[in-house]
Amino acid sequence: MEIELPKKEERDNPLLIPVSVTISVLAVFIAGVTLLGHRQATDRVLLNSEAFNQWSYYQAKNGRLNMIEGFEYLVEKIPPADKQTAAEMHDHYAKAIAKYEADKEEIAAEAKKLETERDKAARRENHFHAGEGLLEIGLIICSMTLLTDRKLFWYSGMIVGAIGVLVASGAFFLVH
């Protein structure tokens, strides 16, 4: 078995090393941006699940509130045999209603906060995925330099790769 060495022209190609280094750097950026995109996707799914759980908790509180309101209505409308006990029951239900109303508001606020965080994670995820795509395109364009010996591909690939880095880094600057 004989190992074939690169031809002299291939070894003397002045673009080989700088283009190879550029491709390697783009590959490292792709790996990092891909990892960040996957993390944001996981965060989005977890936040969505937490928000769903909060809304389920809200519904449970609302069901209990409706039940207590019904009991309070009955205590209020049905003539009591013992007015003292009826007044105590009415006060108990009124306090419970106020507590459940306050709980519902807190739960809804937490659910809305989780939905906002989920939506932000989704926008970050989109930035990372778009950046990843541009970086991959830049890498492919750079590799065309090695096949054609044309610097235009190398420069174009670096520009597209730089745009990919900018798009991906935009995820860190999202405010809403």
ZADOGU-15202 format. One record per residue: residue number from 1; residue in three letters; x, y, z of N, C-alpha, C, CB in turn. Coordinates in steps of 0.2 Angstrom, whole numbers. Atoms other than C-alpha are relative to their C-alpha. Glycine has a CB too. Layout:
% residues N
+-----+------+-------+-------+-------+-------+-------+-------+-------+-------+-------+-------+-------+-------+
!  nr ! rest !   npx !   npy !   npz !  capx !  capy !  capz !   cpx !   cpy !   cpz !  cbpx !  cbpy !  cbpz !
+-----+------+-------+-------+-------+-------+-------+-------+-------+-------+-------+-------+-------+-------+
! NUM !  ALA !     X !     Y !     Z !     X !     Y !     Z !     X !     Y !     Z !     X !     Y !     Z !
...
+-----+------+-------+-------+-------+-------+-------+-------+-------+-------+-------+-------+-------+-------+
//
This chain:
% residues 176
+-----+------+-------+-------+-------+-------+-------+-------+-------+-------+-------+-------+-------+-------+
!  nr ! rest !   npx !   npy !   npz !  capx !  capy !  capz !   cpx !   cpy !   cpz !  cbpx !  cbpy !  cbpz !
+-----+------+-------+-------+-------+-------+-------+-------+-------+-------+-------+-------+-------+-------+
!   1 !  MET !     4 !    -6 !     0 !     0 !     0 !     0 !     4 !     6 !     0 !    -5 !     0 !     6 !
!   2 !  GLU !    -4 !    -6 !     1 !     7 !    16 !    -6 !    -4 !     6 !     2 !     3 !     1 !    -7 !
!   3 !  ILE !     3 !    -6 !    -2 !     3 !    33 !     2 !     2 !     5 !    -5 !     2 !     3 !     7 !
!   4 !  GLU !    -1 !    -5 !     5 !     0 !    46 !   -11 !     1 !     7 !     3 !    -6 !     0 !    -5 !
!   5 !  LEU !    -1 !    -7 !    -3 !     8 !    63 !    -6 !    -4 !     5 !    -5 !     7 !     2 !     0 !
!   6 !  PRO !     3 !    -5 !     5 !     0 !    79 !   -12 !     4 !     3 !    -5 !    -2 !     6 !     5 !
!   7 !  LYS !    -4 !    -2 !     6 !     6 !    86 !   -28 !     3 !     7 !     2 !    -4 !     1 !    -6 !
!   8 !  LYS !    -4 !    -6 !    -2 !    18 !   101 !   -27 !    -4 !     6 !    -1 !     6 !     0 !    -5 !
!   9 !  GLU !     4 !    -6 !     0 !     5 !   113 !   -33 !    -5 !     1 !     6 !    -4 !     0 !    -7 !
!  10 !  GLU !     4 !     0 !    -6 !    -6 !   108 !   -19 !     3 !     2 !     6 !    -4 !    -7 !     1 !
!  11 !  ARG !    -3 !    -2 !    -6 !     7 !   110 !    -6 !     2 !     7 !     0 !     7 !    -4 !     1 !
!  12 !  ASP !    -2 !    -7 !     1 !    12 !   127 !   -13 !    -5 !     5 !     0 !     4 !     1 !    -6 !
!  13 !  ASN !     5 !    -4 !     0 !    -5 !   134 !   -12 !     0 !     5 !     6 !    -7 !    -4 !    -1 !
!  14 !  PRO !     0 !    -5 !    -5 !    -4 !   150 !    -2 !    -6 !     1 !     4 !     3 !     7 !    -2 !
!  15 !  LEU !     6 !    -1 !    -3 !   -22 !   150 !     2 !    -2 !    -6 !     5 !    -6 !     0 !    -5 !
!  16 !  LEU !     2 !     6 !    -4 !   -22 !   132 !    10 !     0 !     1 !     7 !     5 !    -5 !    -2 !
!  17 !  ILE !     0 !    -1 !    -8 !   -17 !   137 !    28 !    -5 !     5 !     2 !     7 !     2 !     2 !
!  18 !  PRO !     5 !    -5 !    -3 !   -27 !   153 !    30 !    -7 !    -2 !    -1 !     1 !     7 !    -3 !
!  19 !  VAL !     7 !     2 !     1 !   -43 !   146 !    22 !    -1 !    -6 !     5 !    -1 !    -2 !    -7 !
!  20 !  SER !     1 !     6 !    -5 !   -41 !   130 !    33 !    -1 !     3 !     7 !     6 !    -5 !     0 !
!  21 !  VAL !     1 !    -3 !    -7 !   -39 !   141 !    49 !    -7 !     3 !     0 !     6 !     5 !     1 !
!  22 !  THR !     7 !    -3 !     0 !   -54 !   151 !    44 !    -6 !    -5 !     0 !    -1 !     4 !    -7 !
!  23 !  ILE !     5 !     5 !     0 !   -64 !   135 !    41 !     0 !    -3 !     7 !     1 !    -6 !    -5 !
!  24 !  SER !    -1 !     3 !    -7 !   -58 !   128 !    58 !    -4 !     5 !     5 !     7 !    -1 !     2 !
!  25 !  VAL !     3 !    -5 !    -5 !   -63 !   145 !    67 !    -8 !     0 !    -1 !     3 !     7 !    -2 !
!  26 !  LEU !     7 !     1 !     2 !   -80 !   144 !    58 !    -4 !    -6 !     3 !    -2 !     1 !    -7 !
!  27 !  ALA !     3 !     7 !    -3 !   -83 !   126 !    64 !     0 !     1 !     7 !     5 !    -6 !    -2 !
!  28 !  VAL !     0 !    -1 !    -7 !   -79 !   131 !    82 !    -6 !     5 !     1 !     6 !     3 !     3 !
!  29 !  PHE !     6 !    -4 !    -1 !   -92 !   145 !    81 !    -6 !    -3 !    -1 !     0 !     6 !    -5 !
!  30 !  ILE !     6 !     4 !     2 !  -105 !   133 !    73 !    -1 !    -4 !     6 !     1 !    -4 !    -6 !
!  31 !  ALA !     1 !     5 !    -6 !  -102 !   121 !    88 !    -3 !     4 !     6 !     6 !    -3 !     2 !
!  32 !  GLY !     2 !    -4 !    -6 !  -104 !   135 !   101 !    -7 !     3 !    -1 !     4 !     6 !     1 !
!  33 !  VAL !     6 !    -3 !     1 !  -119 !   143 !    93 !    -6 !    -6 !     0 !     0 !     4 !    -7 !
!  34 !  THR !     4 !     5 !     0 !  -127 !   126 !    90 !    -2 !    -2 !     7 !     3 !    -6 !    -4 !
!  35 !  LEU !     1 !     1 !    -7 !  -125 !   122 !   108 !    -5 !     5 !     4 !     7 !    -1 !     4 !
!  36 !  LEU !     5 !    -5 !    -3 !  -133 !   138 !   114 !    -7 !     0 !    -3 !     3 !     7 !    -2 !
!  37 !  GLY !     6 !     1 !     3 !  -147 !   136 !   102 !    -4 !    -6 !     3 !     0 !    -1 !    -8 !
!  38 !  HIS !     3 !     5 !    -3 !  -151 !   119 !   109 !    -2 !     1 !     8 !     5 !    -7 !     0 !
!  39 !  ARG !     2 !    -2 !    -7 !  -150 !   126 !   127 !    -6 !     4 !     0 !     6 !     3 !     3 !
!  40 !  GLN !     6 !    -4 !     1 !  -163 !   139 !   122 !    -6 !    -4 !    -1 !     1 !     6 !    -5 !
!  41 !  ALA !     6 !     4 !     2 !  -174 !   126 !   115 !    -2 !    -4 !     6 !     2 !    -5 !    -6 !
!  42 !  THR !     1 !     4 !    -6 !  -173 !   116 !   131 !    -3 !     5 !     5 !     6 !    -3 !     3 !
!  43 !  ASP !     3 !    -5 !    -4 !  -177 !   132 !   141 !    -7 !     2 !    -2 !     5 !     6 !     1 !
!  44 !  ARG !     6 !    -2 !     3 !  -191 !   136 !   130 !    -5 !    -5 !     2 !     0 !     1 !    -7 !
!  45 !  VAL !     4 !     5 !    -2 !  -199 !   119 !   133 !    -2 !     0 !     7 !     3 !    -7 !    -3 !
!  46 !  LEU !     1 !     0 !    -8 !  -196 !   119 !   152 !    -5 !     6 !     2 !     6 !     0 !     3 !
!  47 !  LEU !     5 !    -6 !    -2 !  -204 !   137 !   153 !    -7 !    -1 !    -2 !     3 !     6 !    -3 !
!  48 !  ASN !     7 !     1 !     2 !  -219 !   132 !   143 !    -3 !    -5 !     4 !     1 !    -3 !    -7 !
!  49 !  SER !     3 !     5 !    -4 !  -222 !   117 !   154 !    -1 !     3 !     7 !     5 !    -6 !     1 !
!  50 !  GLU !     1 !    -4 !    -7 !  -220 !   128 !   170 !    -6 !     5 !    -1 !     6 !     4 !     2 !
!  51 !  ALA !     6 !    -5 !     1 !  -232 !   141 !   163 !    -7 !    -4 !    -1 !     1 !     4 !    -7 !
!  52 !  PHE !     5 !     4 !     1 !  -244 !   127 !   158 !    -3 !    -2 !     7 !     1 !    -6 !    -4 !
!  53 !  ASN !     1 !     3 !    -7 !  -243 !   120 !   176 !    -3 !     6 !     4 !     6 !    -2 !     4 !
!  54 !  GLN !     2 !    -6 !    -3 !  -246 !   138 !   183 !    -8 !     1 !    -2 !     4 !     6 !    -1 !
!  55 !  TRP !     7 !    -1 !     3 !  -262 !   140 !   172 !    -5 !    -6 !     3 !     0 !     0 !    -7 !
!  56 !  SER !     4 !     6 !    -3 !  -268 !   122 !   178 !    -1 !     2 !     8 !     4 !    -6 !    -1 !
!  57 !  TYR !     0 !    -2 !    -7 !  -265 !   128 !   196 !    -6 !     6 !     1 !     6 !     2 !     3 !
!  58 !  TYR !     5 !    -6 !     0 !  -275 !   144 !   192 !    -7 !    -3 !    -1 !     2 !     5 !    -6 !
!  59 !  GLN !     7 !     3 !     1 !  -290 !   133 !   186 !    -2 !    -3 !     6 !     1 !    -4 !    -7 !
!  60 !  ALA !     1 !     3 !    -6 !  -289 !   123 !   201 !    -3 !     5 !     6 !     5 !    -5 !     3 !
!  61 !  LYS !     2 !    -5 !    -5 !  -290 !   138 !   212 !    -7 !     3 !    -2 !     5 !     6 !     1 !
!  62 !  ASN !     6 !    -3 !     3 !  -304 !   145 !   201 !    -6 !    -4 !     2 !     1 !     2 !    -7 !
!  63 !  GLY !     5 !     5 !    -1 !  -314 !   129 !   203 !    -2 !     0 !     8 !     2 !    -7 !    -2 !
!  64 !  ARG !     1 !    -1 !    -7 !  -312 !   130 !   222 !    -4 !     6 !     2 !     6 !    -1 !     4 !
!  65 !  LEU !     3 !    -6 !    -1 !  -317 !   148 !   222 !    -7 !     0 !    -2 !     4 !     6 !    -4 !
!  66 !  ASN !     7 !     1 !     3 !  -333 !   144 !   212 !    -4 !    -4 !     5 !     0 !    -3 !    -7 !
!  67 !  MET !     3 !     4 !    -5 !  -337 !   131 !   225 !    -2 !     3 !     6 !     4 !    -7 !     1 !
!  68 !  ILE !     1 !    -4 !    -6 !  -335 !   142 !   240 !    -5 !     5 !    -1 !     7 !     3 !     2 !
!  69 !  GLU !     5 !    -5 !     1 !  -345 !   156 !   232 !    -7 !    -3 !     0 !     2 !     3 !    -7 !
!  70 !  GLY !     7 !     4 !     0 !  -359 !   143 !   229 !    -2 !    -1 !     8 !     0 !    -6 !    -3 !
!  71 !  PHE !     1 !     1 !    -7 !  -358 !   139 !   248 !    -2 !     6 !     3 !     6 !    -4 !     3 !
!  72 !  GLU !     2 !    -7 !    -3 !  -358 !   157 !   253 !    -7 !     2 !    -2 !     6 !     5 !    -2 !
!  73 !  TYR !     7 !    -2 !     2 !  -373 !   160 !   242 !    -6 !    -4 !     4 !    -1 !    -1 !    -8 !
!  74 !  LEU !     5 !     4 !    -3 !  -382 !   146 !   250 !    -1 !     2 !     7 !     2 !    -8 !     0 !
!  75 !  VAL !     0 !    -3 !    -7 !  -378 !   152 !   268 !    -4 !     6 !     0 !     7 !     0 !     3 !
!  76 !  GLU !     3 !    -7 !     0 !  -384 !   169 !   263 !    -7 !     0 !    -2 !     3 !     4 !    -5 !
!  77 !  LYS !     6 !     0 !     3 !  -400 !   164 !   254 !    -5 !    -5 !     4 !     0 !    -2 !    -7 !
!  78 !  ILE !     5 !     5 !    -4 !  -407 !   149 !   265 !     0 !     2 !     7 !     3 !    -7 !    -1 !
!  79 !  PRO !     1 !    -2 !    -7 !  -415 !   154 !   281 !     4 !    -5 !     5 !    -7 !     1 !     2 !
!  80 !  PRO !    -4 !     4 !    -5 !  -403 !   148 !   295 !    -4 !    -2 !     6 !     6 !     3 !     2 !
!  81 !  ALA !     3 !     2 !    -6 !  -409 !   138 !   310 !     4 !     4 !     6 !     0 !    -8 !     1 !
!  82 !  ASP !    -5 !    -3 !    -5 !  -394 !   145 !   320 !     3 !     6 !    -3 !     5 !    -5 !     3 !
!  83 !  LYS !    -2 !    -6 !     3 !  -391 !   163 !   315 !     8 !     1 !     2 !    -4 !     7 !     2 !
!  84 !  GLN !    -7 !     0 !    -2 !  -374 !   163 !   325 !     5 !    -4 !    -5 !     1 !    -1 !     7 !
!  85 !  THR !    -4 !     5 !     4 !  -367 !   148 !   315 !     0 !     3 !    -7 !    -3 !    -7 !     1 !
!  86 !  ALA !     1 !    -2 !     7 !  -374 !   155 !   299 !     5 !     6 !    -1 !    -7 !     2 !    -2 !
!  87 !  ALA !    -4 !    -6 !     0 !  -365 !   172 !   302 !     8 !    -2 !     0 !    -1 !     5 !     6 !
!  88 !  GLU !    -6 !     3 !     0 !  -349 !   162 !   306 !     2 !    -3 !    -6 !     1 !    -5 !     6 !
!  89 !  MET !    -1 !     3 !     7 !  -350 !   152 !   290 !     1 !     5 !    -5 !    -6 !    -5 !    -1 !
!  90 !  HIS !    -1 !    -5 !     5 !  -353 !   167 !   280 !     7 !     4 !     0 !    -6 !     6 !     1 !
!  91 !  ASP !    -6 !    -3 !    -1 !  -338 !   176 !   287 !     6 !    -5 !    -2 !     1 !     2 !     8 !
!  92 !  HIS !    -6 !     5 !     3 !  -327 !   160 !   284 !     0 !     0 !    -7 !    -2 !    -7 !     3 !
!  93 !  TYR !     0 !     0 !     7 !  -333 !   159 !   266 !     2 !     7 !    -3 !    -7 !    -2 !    -2 !
!  94 !  ALA !    -2 !    -7 !     3 !  -330 !   178 !   263 !     8 !     0 !     1 !    -3 !     5 !     4 !
!  95 !  LYS !    -7 !     0 !    -1 !  -312 !   176 !   270 !     3 !    -5 !    -5 !     2 !    -2 !     7 !
!  96 !  ALA !    -3 !     5 !     5 !  -309 !   161 !   259 !    -1 !     2 !    -7 !    -4 !    -7 !     1 !
!  97 !  ILE !     1 !    -3 !     6 !  -316 !   170 !   244 !     6 !     5 !    -2 !    -7 !     3 !    -1 !
!  98 !  ALA !    -5 !    -5 !     0 !  -304 !   184 !   247 !     7 !    -3 !    -1 !     0 !     5 !     6 !
!  99 !  LYS !    -7 !     4 !     1 !  -289 !   172 !   249 !     0 !    -3 !    -7 !     0 !    -5 !     5 !
! 100 !  TYR !    -1 !     3 !     7 !  -293 !   163 !   233 !     0 !     5 !    -5 !    -6 !    -5 !    -1 !
! 101 !  GLU !     0 !    -6 !     5 !  -296 !   179 !   223 !     8 !     2 !     0 !    -4 !     6 !     2 !
! 102 !  ALA !    -7 !    -3 !     0 !  -278 !   185 !   229 !     4 !    -5 !    -3 !     2 !     2 !     7 !
! 103 !  ASP !    -5 !     5 !     2 !  -270 !   168 !   226 !    -1 !    -1 !    -8 !    -3 !    -7 !     3 !
! 104 !  LYS !     1 !     0 !     7 !  -278 !   168 !   208 !     4 !     5 !    -3 !    -7 !     0 !    -2 !
! 105 !  GLU !    -4 !    -6 !     3 !  -270 !   185 !   204 !     7 !    -2 !     0 !    -2 !     6 !     4 !
! 106 !  GLU !    -7 !     2 !     0 !  -253 !   179 !   210 !     2 !    -5 !    -5 !     2 !    -2 !     7 !
! 107 !  ILE !    -1 !     6 !     4 !  -254 !   163 !   201 !     0 !     2 !    -8 !    -5 !    -6 !     1 !
! 108 !  ALA !     0 !    -3 !     6 !  -259 !   172 !   185 !     6 !     4 !    -2 !    -7 !     4 !    -1 !
! 109 !  ALA !    -6 !    -4 !     2 !  -245 !   184 !   186 !     6 !    -4 !    -1 !     1 !     5 !     6 !
! 110 !  GLU !    -6 !     5 !     1 !  -232 !   170 !   188 !    -1 !    -3 !    -6 !     0 !    -5 !     6 !
! 111 !  ALA !     1 !     4 !     7 !  -240 !   161 !   173 !     2 !     5 !    -5 !    -7 !    -2 !     0 !
! 112 !  LYS !    -1 !    -5 !     5 !  -239 !   177 !   163 !     8 !     1 !    -1 !    -4 !     6 !     1 !
! 113 !  LYS !    -7 !    -1 !    -1 !  -221 !   180 !   169 !     4 !    -6 !    -4 !     3 !     1 !     7 !
! 114 !  LEU !    -3 !     6 !     4 !  -216 !   162 !   163 !    -1 !     0 !    -7 !    -3 !    -6 !     4 !
! 115 !  GLU !     1 !     0 !     8 !  -224 !   164 !   146 !     4 !     6 !    -3 !    -8 !     2 !    -1 !
! 116 !  THR !    -5 !    -5 !     3 !  -214 !   180 !   144 !     7 !    -2 !    -1 !     0 !     7 !     4 !
! 117 !  GLU !    -7 !     3 !     0 !  -198 !   171 !   148 !     0 !    -5 !    -5 !     2 !    -3 !     7 !
! 118 !  ARG !     0 !     5 !     5 !  -203 !   157 !   137 !     0 !     3 !    -7 !    -7 !    -4 !     0 !
! 119 !  ASP !     0 !    -4 !     7 !  -206 !   169 !   122 !     7 !     3 !    -1 !    -5 !     5 !     0 !
! 120 !  LYS !    -7 !    -3 !     1 !  -189 !   177 !   125 !     5 !    -5 !    -2 !     2 !     4 !     7 !
! 121 !  ALA !    -4 !     6 !     2 !  -181 !   160 !   125 !    -1 !    -2 !    -7 !    -1 !    -6 !     5 !
! 122 !  ALA !     1 !     2 !     7 !  -189 !   156 !   109 !     3 !     5 !    -5 !    -8 !     0 !    -2 !
! 123 !  ARG !    -3 !    -4 !     4 !  -183 !   172 !   101 !     8 !    -1 !     0 !    -2 !     8 !     2 !
! 124 !  ARG !    -8 !     1 !     0 !  -165 !   169 !   107 !     1 !    -7 !    -4 !     2 !    -1 !     7 !
! 125 !  GLU !    -1 !     6 !     4 !  -167 !   151 !   100 !     0 !     2 !    -7 !    -5 !    -5 !     2 !
! 126 !  ASN !     1 !    -1 !     7 !  -172 !   158 !    83 !     7 !     4 !    -2 !    -6 !     5 !    -1 !
! 127 !  HIS !    -6 !    -3 !     2 !  -157 !   170 !    83 !     6 !    -5 !     0 !     2 !     5 !     6 !
! 128 !  PHE !    -5 !     4 !     1 !  -145 !   156 !    87 !     0 !    -5 !    -6 !     0 !    -5 !     7 !
! 129 !  HIS !     1 !     4 !     6 !  -152 !   145 !    74 !     1 !     3 !    -7 !    -7 !    -3 !     0 !
! 130 !  ALA !    -2 !    -4 !     6 !  -151 !   158 !    61 !     7 !     2 !    -1 !    -4 !     7 !     0 !
! 131 !  GLY !    -8 !    -1 !     0 !  -133 !   162 !    66 !     3 !    -6 !    -2 !     2 !     3 !     6 !
! 132 !  GLU !    -3 !     6 !     1 !  -129 !   144 !    65 !    -1 !    -2 !    -8 !    -4 !    -6 !     4 !
! 133 !  GLY !     1 !     1 !     7 !  -136 !   143 !    47 !     4 !     4 !    -4 !    -7 !     1 !    -2 !
! 134 !  LEU !    -5 !    -5 !     4 !  -126 !   158 !    41 !     7 !    -2 !     1 !    -1 !     7 !     3 !
! 135 !  LEU !    -7 !     3 !    -1 !  -110 !   151 !    49 !     1 !    -6 !    -4 !     1 !    -2 !     8 !
! 136 !  GLU !    -1 !     5 !     4 !  -113 !   135 !    40 !     1 !     1 !    -7 !    -6 !    -5 !     1 !
! 137 !  ILE !     0 !    -2 !     7 !  -116 !   143 !    24 !     7 !     4 !    -2 !    -5 !     5 !    -2 !
! 138 !  GLY !    -7 !    -3 !     0 !  -100 !   154 !    27 !     6 !    -5 !    -1 !     1 !     4 !     6 !
! 139 !  LEU !    -5 !     5 !     0 !   -90 !   138 !    30 !     0 !    -3 !    -7 !    -1 !    -5 !     6 !
! 140 !  ILE !     0 !     3 !     7 !   -96 !   130 !    14 !     3 !     5 !    -5 !    -7 !    -2 !    -2 !
! 141 !  ILE !    -3 !    -5 !     5 !   -92 !   146 !     4 !     8 !     0 !     1 !    -3 !     7 !     1 !
! 142 !  CYS !    -8 !     0 !    -1 !   -74 !   146 !    12 !     3 !    -6 !    -3 !     1 !     1 !     7 !
! 143 !  SER !    -3 !     6 !     3 !   -71 !   128 !     7 !     0 !     0 !    -7 !    -4 !    -6 !     3 !
! 144 !  MET !     0 !    -1 !     7 !   -75 !   133 !   -11 !     7 !     3 !    -2 !    -6 !     4 !    -3 !
! 145 !  THR !    -6 !    -3 !     2 !   -59 !   143 !   -11 !     5 !    -6 !    -1 !     3 !     4 !     6 !
! 146 !  LEU !    -5 !     5 !     1 !   -49 !   127 !    -9 !    -1 !    -4 !    -6 !     0 !    -5 !     6 !
! 147 !  LEU !     1 !     4 !     6 !   -57 !   119 !   -24 !     1 !     5 !    -6 !    -8 !    -2 !     0 !
! 148 !  THR !    -1 !    -5 !     6 !   -56 !   135 !   -35 !     6 !     4 !     0 !    -6 !     4 !     0 !
! 149 !  ASP !    -6 !    -5 !     0 !   -41 !   145 !   -29 !    -2 !     7 !    -1 !     6 !    -2 !    -4 !
! 150 !  ARG !     2 !    -6 !     1 !   -52 !   160 !   -29 !    -1 !     3 !     7 !    -6 !     1 !    -5 !
! 151 !  LYS !     0 !    -3 !    -6 !   -50 !   172 !   -15 !    -7 !     3 !     2 !     5 !     6 !     1 !
! 152 !  LEU !     7 !    -3 !    -1 !   -68 !   179 !   -18 !    -4 !    -4 !     5 !    -3 !     1 !    -7 !
! 153 !  PHE !     4 !     5 !    -4 !   -75 !   163 !   -10 !     2 !     1 !     7 !     1 !    -7 !    -3 !
! 154 !  TRP !    -3 !     0 !    -7 !   -64 !   165 !     5 !    -3 !     6 !     4 !     8 !     0 !     0 !
! 155 !  TYR !     3 !    -6 !    -3 !   -69 !   183 !     8 !    -7 !     0 !     1 !     2 !     6 !    -5 !
! 156 !  SER !     7 !     0 !    -1 !   -87 !   180 !     5 !    -2 !    -5 !     5 !    -3 !    -3 !    -7 !
! 157 !  GLY !     1 !     5 !    -6 !   -87 !   165 !    17 !     1 !     4 !     6 !     4 !    -6 !    -1 !
! 158 !  MET !    -1 !    -4 !    -6 !   -79 !   176 !    30 !    -5 !     5 !     2 !     7 !     3 !     0 !
! 159 !  ILE !     5 !    -5 !    -1 !   -92 !   190 !    28 !    -6 !    -4 !     2 !    -1 !     4 !    -7 !
! 160 !  VAL !     6 !     3 !    -1 !  -106 !   178 !    28 !     0 !    -3 !     7 !    -2 !    -6 !    -5 !
! 161 !  GLY !    -1 !     3 !    -7 !   -99 !   169 !    44 !     0 !     6 !     5 !     7 !    -3 !     0 !
! 162 !  ALA !     0 !    -5 !    -5 !   -96 !   186 !    52 !    -8 !     2 !     1 !     4 !     6 !    -2 !
! 163 !  ILE !     7 !    -1 !    -1 !  -115 !   190 !    49 !    -3 !    -5 !     4 !    -3 !     1 !    -7 !
! 164 !  GLY !     3 !     6 !    -5 !  -119 !   173 !    57 !     2 !     1 !     7 !     3 !    -6 !    -3 !
! 165 !  VAL !    -2 !    -1 !    -7 !  -109 !   178 !    72 !    -4 !     6 !     3 !     7 !     1 !     1 !
! 166 !  LEU !     4 !    -6 !    -2 !  -118 !   195 !    73 !    -7 !    -2 !     2 !     0 !     5 !    -5 !
! 167 !  VAL !     7 !     2 !    -1 !  -135 !   187 !    71 !    -1 !    -4 !     6 !    -3 !    -4 !    -6 !
! 168 !  ALA !     1 !     4 !    -6 !  -132 !   174 !    84 !     1 !     4 !     7 !     6 !    -6 !     0 !
! 169 !  SER !    -2 !    -5 !    -6 !  -124 !   187 !    96 !    -6 !     4 !     2 !     6 !     3 !     0 !
! 170 !  GLY !     6 !    -4 !    -1 !  -140 !   197 !    94 !    -5 !    -3 !     6 !    -4 !     1 !    -6 !
! 171 !  ALA !     4 !     3 !    -5 !  -148 !   184 !   106 !     1 !     2 !     7 !     1 !    -8 !     0 !
! 172 !  PHE !    -2 !    -2 !    -7 !  -139 !   191 !   121 !    -2 !     7 !     1 !     8 !     0 !     0 !
! 173 !  PHE !     2 !    -7 !    -1 !  -146 !   208 !   118 !    -7 !     1 !    -1 !     4 !     5 !    -5 !
! 174 !  LEU !     7 !     0 !     1 !  -164 !   204 !   117 !    -3 !     3 !     7 !    -3 !    -7 !    -1 !
! 175 !  VAL !     3 !    -3 !    -6 !  -174 !   215 !   130 !    -6 !    -3 !     1 !     0 !     8 !    -2 !
! 176 !  HIS !     7 !     3 !    -1 !  -192 !   209 !   128 !     0 !    -7 !    -2 !    -5 !     4 !    -4 !
+-----+------+-------+-------+-------+-------+-------+-------+-------+-------+-------+-------+-------+-------+
//
